[in-house]
Every structure is written in structure tokens, then in C-alpha cells.
Amino acid sequence: MSGSRTMRAVRLTEFGAPSVLKVSRDVSVPQPGSKQVLIRVHACGVNPVETYIRTGTFAVKPPLPFILGTDVAGVVETVGEGVTAVKAGDRVFTTATQSGGYAEFTVAPDDSVHKLPDALDFTQGAAIGIPYFTAHRALVHKARVKARETVLIHGASGGVGVAACQLARAMGLTVLGTAGTPDGMELVLKNGAHQAFNHREDGYTDQIMEATEGKGLDVIVEMLAKVNLSKDIQMLVQGGRITVIGSRGPIEVNPQDMMSKESSIIGVMLYFATPEEKKETAALLYSGMEAGWLRPVVGSRYPLDKAAQAHHDIMESPGAAGKIVLTM
Ligand code: NAP
């Protein structure tokens, strides 16, 4: 996989605090093997999971040295044997990489490389992978939402939340979203939510129930279950569903609240999406990019050498404003 050319990359040589993310200038440019694509990276999305992997305490602990990053957007440099879907010069985005995305070049398996429509810039392309594929998995493959249902996107101002709002709105649902700041609420409203609520304000769940005229929610897409799950269960309609995307810790719930409504709590793990499901998701997302309702929102951009700051900020944010991306 190694060539003689070198590139800049943030290569992990130890696990730990954000400060372990340092730029190396002498990393070999990877070479594409069979069914692989070499991409000149313009932008790479930063996802919370990459901060967990960085600490070395997560279930996924790759051997070092290792380059983080799965969601890149850039231009195809060369393709390996057997690649027909893209060619040198194509603008693309990825949903996985072989060699890591926090780098000037990356190699990706061809089934994870998608053409990037002209309407989206590279930073937007880097905001599609994990966020939109996860939002679609939660809404469609897990909650099996239907038009006319009411969904609460609980944590709608970040990467996955904005994606979920745009998708749910496009699929004909009534969309309620939460954020932790007035700016975040504004963003949520601009991206598909019919109403926005502040999850840092006392009594906001009462306001959400009032917005449903006391009926409750058909579906809740949950970004911070360790805080909200117990209350979420009480806010569902009969037969309602909660999809747990994020949690970051345990919480006590009363199973009686579920029995009384025959409700379901469904865990979501993008990693388990089957090849068929990924194709279905890609097709729907593509139609959204072409029709114009899928427009990733990039909140902050950091140059590659500020990857440590980006990792700090995604976890300590005073209020999300869309997606955080690295630019090369
Ligand atoms: P992000 O961009 O950092 O956004 C985090 C979101 O959580 C923001 O909207 C934030 O709102 C919100 N939040 C903060 N406090 C909250 C509260 N008390 N109640 C509800 N929401 C709250 O992260 P992301 O990329 O969207 O990912 C969200 C979560 O999903 C993370 O935990 C991530 O690890 C997880 N995730 C899981 C999968 C999977 O396959 N299971 C895939 C992708 C992501 P404010 O900042 O406005 O307060």
C-alpha cells in the first residue's frame, strides 16, 4: 500500500487526549489496490466516534500507527484494478476509507466512494457519510417512519441531527427538533424542523407535548439517551418507537412506561448496516442531493493541523451548529 511520495497526515502513534493528534509530513501516500480508489482529500468530517477511538478506551482499538477519518470529500487521483464507477478527476465523497481520512490522500474501497454532485462543496461532501447514513438508518431501517407521523429529533443541531431533520421533513413527517442554544434552534428550523425547543431550558418537554396537543410522539431519534431516555419513554404515543443513536453512559428507566404503551426502544449502530441497506440509503440520499433538500450544514472548519482543537471542540461544544470538518 505504500508509495514513494509523501503527504501530510494526522497519524496516531499513541492513544490519549486530543494533543496526540499531530501532523506528520513524511507519511507515504497510499496506493490503491484492486477495487480501491486513491482520493486527493479536500475535507474530512470529524465525528464523535473518532474522539472515542482516539482515547484508546473504545471497543474499536486499531493497531497503531493509525489515521482516523472515514468521511472525506475530494477528487479521484487514480483508481485500482477493477474500478469502473469513478475515474481520475471525479469529485467524490466516501463513507469509509482504508487508510484514514485525516490526510492529504486516502485510499477507499470503491463501494464506499460516491460521486459528489456539483451543488455541494467539498466541506459539505465531508458531512454526509456517518451523519446522513446514521440518520437514515434510524428513521427508515429502524423506526420505519411513515409520512404524517410526528418525530422528535432530540439533539437536532449537530451532524446527525441536521441530517435527521432534513430527511424526516422530506419524508412527510411533522418534525420537532431540539438544540441547546437560540442559534442552534434557528439552525434546526432552517433545516426542516416545524418547531424547535431548547433542551437546556426547564419545562421544554412540556412544550413539546403541547406541540403534539398532548398526544405525544410517534418516534424519537435520541442523541443523548443517558440524559433523556426515561423522559422520552413517557412522551411516546401508544406503540411509539425510540431510536437510540447516542448515549455516552447509563440511565435508569421504568419498564412499566414501555409496557403500558407497548413502545419500543431500538439501538442504532451504523456499523451493522448491510451492503443492501447501504445501497438503499445511498440511493435515497442521492435523490435528496439532486432534488435539493439534502444540504449538509458545516458549522466549523479547521485546518488539518488543528485536528486536536476540532476533537476538543466537538466534545466540549457550548452549542452545536452543524458539522465540524477538517480541511486540507
Ligand atoms: P454532534 O455534531 O457533536 O452533535 C451533538 C448533538 O447532541 C447536538 O445537537 C447537541 O445539541 C446535542 N445535545 C447536547 N445535549 C443534549 C441533550 N441534553 N439532549 C439532547 N441532545 C443534546 O454529534 P453527532 O455527530 O450529531 O452525533 C450525535 C451522537 O450520536 C454522538 O453521541 C455520536 O457518538 C452518536 N453517533 C452514533 C452513531 C451510531 O451508529 N450509533 C452514529 C453517529 C453518531 P447542542 O450542542 O445544541 O446542545
Boltz pocket constraint, residues with backbone or C-beta under 6 A from the ligand:
constraints:
  - pocket:
      binder: B
      contacts: [[A, 46], [A, 47], [A, 48], [A, 49], [A, 130], [A, 131], [A, 134], [A, 154], [A, 155], [A, 156], [A, 157], [A, 158], [A, 159], [A, 160], [A, 161], [A, 178], [A, 179], [A, 180], [A, 181], [A, 184], [A, 199], [A, 222], [A, 223], [A, 224], [A, 227], [A, 228], [A, 244], [A, 245], [A, 246], [A, 247], [A, 248], [A, 268], [A, 269], [A, 270], [A, 271], [A, 314], [A, 317], [A, 318], [A, 319], [A, 320], [A, 321], [A, 322], [A, 323]]
      max_distance: 6.0
